[in-house]
Amino acid sequence: MRLVVKTMREQQRKDSLGPYHFQRQAPTPTETLNEGGYGNPMNPVGLICSGFRPSDDACIFPFLVPSNLFAVTALRQLADMVHNLLNDSELAGSASSLASEVEVALRTHAIAQSAQGTIWAYEVDGFGGQVLMDDANVPSLLALPYLGSSPDVALYARTRAFVWSTRNPWFFRGTAGEGIGGPHEGRDMIWPMSQTIYALTSSSAAEIRASLRMIKMASAATGYIHESYFKDDPAKFTRPWFAWANTLTGELLGKLAFNQPELLRP
């Protein structure tokens, strides 16, 4: 955990670009990083850099906002654990201070203006550049409550409405359902993972039921949850077996069976 905190601090890139870079020959630009493998320029404002999104696609701007919000949560959990279990006040203090620094930087640089009010941006560069979208893979903006990383309820609600709408360039709606995709599989490909996260972060019985119907349709009668599928035909899918999506759906069904079993009845 000391190494984790050290790495996060290095990737704030306050004094240098740091030791981590990645570049390779690739058929698409989202599979490698420009600028010598460090990605696009950023202003060292206290946020933590990412080279790639959870989808494996390269970040446009190095500060991936949902991952930074998740880092704040994880660092505070770490601080509590090492303080109470290991009596390590030095590591606890380091994790806690980094969490506070990142939180302030998020409030300063990661909130965007929209016609419906302020929302979380997906990526920022610290210079004022912001990417307004969401990707199906977690950490995502949609998944913030699932990760325990949604400190502002109203701000999340506006962000949720944005990402689950056609205002999000990677949201798709068709005859076989609706949901968020991403550059990894491209236009018009919905990821059932986003439908599962939509249900896991919802308190609405209607939204959860709708998500369950879409997830079932997305399985294309195979018994498994796929990576993505064409918005108008669930039989056109990628990955016949995708463990991450299957596991998340299993978590959703298990939670509903325990807490809201009536939602699982036909």
N, C-alpha and C positions, 0 to 999 in steps of 0.2 A: 504493500500500500504506500510505503514511502516512495517507491519508484513510480507508482501511478501519479501521485501528487507532483513529484519532480517532473514527470513527463508533461503533465498538464501545464505546469508553469513554463516549461521550455516552449510549449506550443502557444503560449501567449505572444511569443516572438518579440519581446520588448527590447532585447539587446542584439539579437541576431535571428536569422531564419531558422536556426536550430539544426539538429543532426538528421532530421527525417525528411526524405524526399523520395519521389517515385516517378519513374518515367519509363516508357516502353514503346515498342512499335505496336500500333493498334489500328484496326480498321475504322474505328469511330473515335472522335475526340473525347468522348465521355469516359474512355477507358485508360486515359493517361493524364498527366498534369503538365501544363506548360511552364514556362519560366524556370527551366532547369529542374523540373519535378517538384517545385514548391507551390505551384498554383498562382492565381492572380494576386496582385499586390494587395496588402491590407495595412491599415493604420493600427498600431499597437495600442488599443484602447482598454485592454484588460480582458477581452474575450479570448477563448481558446480556439485555435485553428483546427480545421479538419481538411484533409485532402479529398476524402471521398464521403459520400452519403452512405447510409445503411444499405441502399440499393446497389452499392458498388460503383455508382456513377460519380464522376468527378464533380466536386463543388464548383459553382460559378464564382461565388465569393467565399473566402476561407472561413468565415465565422458562421457555422451551421447553428441556427438559433435553437431548434428543439434539442440538439445535443448539449448545448450550453445550459439550457434550462434543466435538463436531466443531470448534468454535472453538478449543478448547485444542490439538487436533492441528494445525490449520491455522496457528495463531499460532506454534507451535514450529517447524513447517516453514519458515514465513516468517523466523523469527529465524535459522535455520541458513543459509538462502539469502542473506539480505542481509549476514550476517556473512562468509560464505565467498566470495561472488561480488562483493559491492559494498563490502566493508570498512566497512559502515555500522554501527558499534557502537551508535549512539544508537537507531536504529530497531530493531535486533536486541534491545537491552535493553528497549525499550518493549514489544515483542511478547512477549518472554519473561516479563516481569513480569506482564503482563496474563493470560497463560496460567496462570501459577502462582496468581494471585489467583482466577481463575474456577475452577480445579481445587479449591482449598481450599473455596470456597463450594459447589461441587457436593457435595463430601464431607459438608459440614455441613448442607445444606438439601435435597438432591435424592434422598436415599436413604430409601425408605419401608419400613415393616414390613408383612409379609404372613404368612399362616399357614405358608407354606413357607420363611420367612426373608426377609432384606432383599433388595429389588429397587430398580432405578432407577424413580423416578416419571417420568411423561411431562411434566408441567408443575407448577411450584410458584410460590408468591407471596412467599416469604421470611418470611411470618408464621406458617407452619406448614400452610398450605393445600397440598394435593397432589392431582393428578389421576392416577389409576392406570389406564392404558390404553396402547395404541399405535395409530398410524395407519399406513396402508400406504405413505405417501409418505416419501421419503428427504430429509433425515436422519430416521431413526426409531430407536427402541430396538433393534429387531431388526437393523438395519443397522450397528450400532456397529463390529463387526469389519471389515466391508467398508470403512468410513470410516477404519479405523485408530484408532478412538476408544473402545476397550474396555479400560481400564487394569486392571480387576479381573476375572480370568477367572471366578471363582466367582460374583461378583455378576452378571456378564452371563449366565451359565448359568441362574441362578434367574430373571432377568428374561426371558430367552428362553422358558423354560418357561411363565412367566406370560402373555406376550403371545401365544404360539401355543397358546392354550387358551380355553375359554369363560369363564375368569376375566377375560379382557380383553373389555370390553363391545362392542368392534368386531371381534371374531373370530367368523367364521361357518363352519358346517360343514353340508354338504348332500349330495345324491346326485351332484352334479357337482364335488365337491371341497371343500377347506377353505382358509381363509386370512383375512387381515386386510383390512378395508375402512376405512370412516371416514364421518363426517357428510357429506362432500361428495356422495356418491351414496346414502348412507343404509343402512338396515337390510337385511340379507341379501344385500348386494352385495359380492362378493369381488373384490379387485383382484389380477390375476395378477402385478403388480409385487411383491406381498408373497411370492408363491410363488417368484419368481426370487431375491429377496433371501434367502429361507429356504435355498435351495440354495447361493447364493454364500457364505453364512456357515456352512455345514455341513461337517463332516468325515465324515459318515455316508453311505456308499454307498446305504443303504436310503432315507434322507431325500431324497437327491438324485434317485434314481430316481423316488420318489413325486412329487416336485416336477415333474420332467419330464413325467410322465404327466398331472398336473393342468394344467400349462401347455399341453400339446398339446390336451387336452380343452377348455380355456378358449378356444382359438382358434376353436372352432366350425367347423372345416374351412375357414376363410377364408384361412389362410396368414399372418394377422397377430395380434399380441397386443393385446387391447383394454384399455380403462381399467378396466372392472369388468364383472362378469356375475352374474346371479342364481344363488344357490347350488345350485339344483335344475335349472337349464336354461341351459347356456352360450350358447344361441342368443339369449337375452335379455341383450344386452350394451350398454354405452355406448361411444361413440367407435369407429367402424370402423378408424380409424387413430390410434394414440397413440404418437408417436415415442419418448417416454421409455421406455415399457415395451418396445417393440420393440428399442431399443438395449441396454437392460439384459439382455434375453434373448439378444441376439446376443453380448454380453460373456460371459454364462454359457456358451453353447455353444462359443464360441471357447476359453475357458479349459479346458473339459472336453475338447475335441478335442486340446488340447496336453498336458494333464496326466493326464486319466483317460478316454481314448477308449473304454474298455470300457463305460463308463456310457451311452454314446450308441448302443450296439448293441442291437437288439431282444432 
